Amino acid sequence: FGGMLGWVAAAPQHAGRGLGMAASAAAVRRLIEAGYRDIFLLTDDFRLPALKIYLKLGYEPLLFTDGMKERWEEVYQKLNWHP
C-alpha cells in the first residue's frame, strides 16, 4: 500500500518561486491523509532542483545497487547538501 510522488514540473519562467516545493508538499500531505505510509518517488541524477526539494522534504536515497553511493555523493556535492 504505497503512494508515489512524481512528475512535478513548472514552466521555466516560474523557476525559483517555490512552486515545486509547494506542490510536492501538498501531494505528500494528501497521500498521508489518505492513509499511505510508504511514499516513494523516482527521478534522475540530473534533476537537481527536484532532488533538492525531495531532500528538503526528508526523502533519503535507497542505495540498492553498486555505484549508487558514489552517484549520490556526487549529487550531494553538486547541491552542496550534507546528509
N, C-alpha and C positions, 0 to 999 in steps of 0.2 A: 504494500500500500504506500506508494510513493508519488510525489509530485515533482515536476520539472520546471525550472526557470530557464527560459531560453529565448533567443531571437529578440533581444532588447536592442532597439535601434532608434536613432533620431536623425533628422535632416542635418547635414553638416553645418548649416548656418546657425543651428541651435546648440552646437557643441559647447561644453563648459558651463552650462546653466543648471546642472544638477538634475536634468530630466531623467537620465538613465538611472540614477540613484533613487529618485522618487518612484519611478515605475517599478524598479526591481524590488524595493522595499514593500511597496503596495502589493505586488504579486506574492511575495513571500508571506506577508501578513495574511492575505486571503487564503493561501494554502494551509497555513497554521490554523486559521479559524475553521477551515473545512475538515480539520482533523488529521491532516498529513503530518507525519513525524519524520519521514525520510524525504528530504527535499534536496534534489541534486540538480546539477547543470552540466552542460558540455560546452566547450569553447575551444579556441585555438590559441597557441602561444603568442601570436602576433596581435591579438585583440587586447592590447594593453589597457585602454580605457575601461573596457568591460571587466578585465581581470582585476583592476584596482577597485572597482565597485564591489565585485564579489568578495574580495578580501576584506574590504571595509565592513561588509555585511556579516563577516565571520566565517565565510566558507574557507575550507582548507583543502589543498590538493590531495587526491588519493593517488599515492605512488604505487602503482600496481604493475609496472613493467620496468625492465632495466633501462637506465638512462633518464628516467623521469625526475629523479632527484636533481640531476645536473641541469635538466631543462628548466625546472622550477627555480633553481638557484640563479639562472640567467634572467628569468622573468623578474625575480625579486630585485636583482641588480638594476635592471632597466627601470623598474618602478621606484627604486630607492626605498624598498619595503623591507622591514626587518621583522620576520615572523617570531 
